[in-house]
């Protein structure tokens, strides 16, 4: 077979990996070039201009905010927490929360689809063809996709990028991923947005927004309660499985 024919057949498989490679490349570049730019100090310096633009062109600013936030999440750029706080600062608690959830969900979906199209498809096929513990773990994951994905979203210690990438690599259903992402990030988004609502007063006092609020008992308690509720079906299945044995 001529080399040109062989290249034509192998090219599509190679091209499937390009979206994820592009995301990883931009993420690496962004980490070194933007980590000192997307900060609360930047928001402080530009808040008057942002508020003036919002008052004169609300829809334009909303579209720009959503587009920038989606790109930040999709390319895993630094400053997502600052963006969430900015959403509350510019748009208020309820609209800001809605914008933050929509943007973060769309960005997460972009990573998921990019990873699933390339590396995820290859890895899932290899797991399906394997035997033993790995295949068993994947089968059990698929039997409990929704509660497991909810747990990943609700537990604050799981990095957002990891929670977007790993499900794609093990072949979870897109529907379950999108649903649990959109619903699972609401509690955290609400907290960050609420911080943004009062950020103007914090700046006026010369302070910096305190993101440690997420770990206050009255905040983290309900979130962990939701995580326990999401884990309940897993516990029930485990108990029933032992009884059957």
KAKA-V932975 format. One record per backbone hydrogen bond with DSSP energy under -1.0 kcal/mol. CO is the residue of the C=O (numbers start at 1). NH is the residue of the N-H. E is the energy in kcal/mol with one decimal. If there is no record, write none. Layout:
# KAKA-V932975
co,nh,e
CO,NH,E
CO,NH,E
This chain:
# KAKA-V932975
co,nh,e
2,6,-1.7
3,7,-2.4
4,8,-1.9
5,9,-1.6
6,10,-1.8
7,11,-2.0
10,14,-1.7
11,15,-2.9
12,16,-1.5
14,17,-1.3
15,18,-1.2
17,21,-2.3
18,22,-2.8
19,23,-2.1
20,24,-2.6
21,25,-2.3
22,26,-2.6
23,27,-2.6
24,28,-2.1
25,29,-2.3
26,30,-3.2
27,31,-2.0
28,32,-1.3
29,33,-1.8
30,34,-2.7
34,37,-1.8
34,38,-2.1
37,39,-1.6
39,43,-1.6
40,44,-2.6
41,45,-2.3
42,46,-1.4
46,50,-2.4
47,51,-2.6
48,52,-2.2
49,53,-2.2
50,54,-2.4
51,55,-2.2
52,56,-1.5
53,57,-2.5
57,61,-2.3
58,62,-2.6
59,63,-2.5
60,64,-2.2
61,65,-3.0
62,66,-2.5
63,67,-2.5
64,68,-2.6
65,69,-2.7
66,70,-2.7
67,71,-2.0
68,72,-2.4
69,73,-2.3
70,74,-3.1
71,75,-2.3
72,77,-2.7
73,76,-1.2
79,83,-2.3
80,84,-2.2
81,85,-2.2
82,86,-2.4
83,87,-2.0
84,88,-1.3
85,89,-2.1
86,90,-2.5
87,91,-2.2
88,92,-1.5
92,96,-1.4
93,97,-2.1
94,98,-2.2
95,99,-2.7
96,100,-2.6
97,101,-2.7
98,102,-2.5
99,103,-2.7
100,104,-2.5
101,105,-2.3
102,106,-2.5
103,107,-2.4
104,108,-2.3
105,109,-2.5
106,110,-1.9
107,111,-1.8
108,112,-2.5
109,113,-2.8
110,114,-2.1
111,115,-2.7
112,116,-2.7
113,117,-2.2
115,120,-3.6
116,121,-1.0
118,122,-1.8
119,123,-3.0
120,124,-2.8
121,125,-1.9
122,126,-1.8
123,127,-2.4
124,128,-2.4
125,129,-1.6
132,136,-1.9
133,137,-2.7
134,138,-2.1
135,139,-2.2
136,140,-2.3
137,141,-2.1
138,142,-2.4
139,143,-1.4
141,144,-1.0
144,148,-2.1
145,149,-2.9
146,150,-2.4
147,151,-2.2
148,152,-2.1
149,153,-1.9
150,154,-2.6
151,155,-2.3
155,158,-1.5
159,163,-2.3
160,164,-1.1
161,165,-2.2
162,166,-2.3
165,169,-1.5
166,170,-1.3
167,172,-2.2
173,177,-2.2
174,178,-3.0
175,179,-2.2
176,180,-2.4
177,181,-2.0
178,182,-2.4
179,183,-2.2
180,184,-2.2
181,185,-1.7
185,189,-2.6
186,190,-2.6
187,191,-1.8
188,192,-2.3
189,193,-2.5
190,194,-2.2
191,195,-1.7
192,196,-1.7
193,197,-1.5
196,199,-1.3
198,202,-1.5
199,203,-2.6
200,204,-2.2
201,205,-1.4
202,207,-2.6
203,206,-1.6
210,213,-1.1
211,214,-1.5
212,215,-1.8
213,216,-1.7
216,219,-1.8
216,220,-3.1
217,221,-1.9
219,223,-1.2
220,224,-2.7
221,225,-2.1
222,226,-2.1
223,227,-2.0
224,228,-2.5
225,229,-2.1
226,230,-2.4
227,231,-1.8
231,235,-2.0
232,236,-2.7
233,237,-2.2
234,238,-2.2
235,239,-2.5
236,240,-2.6
237,241,-2.5
238,242,-1.9
239,243,-2.0
240,244,-2.2
241,245,-1.3
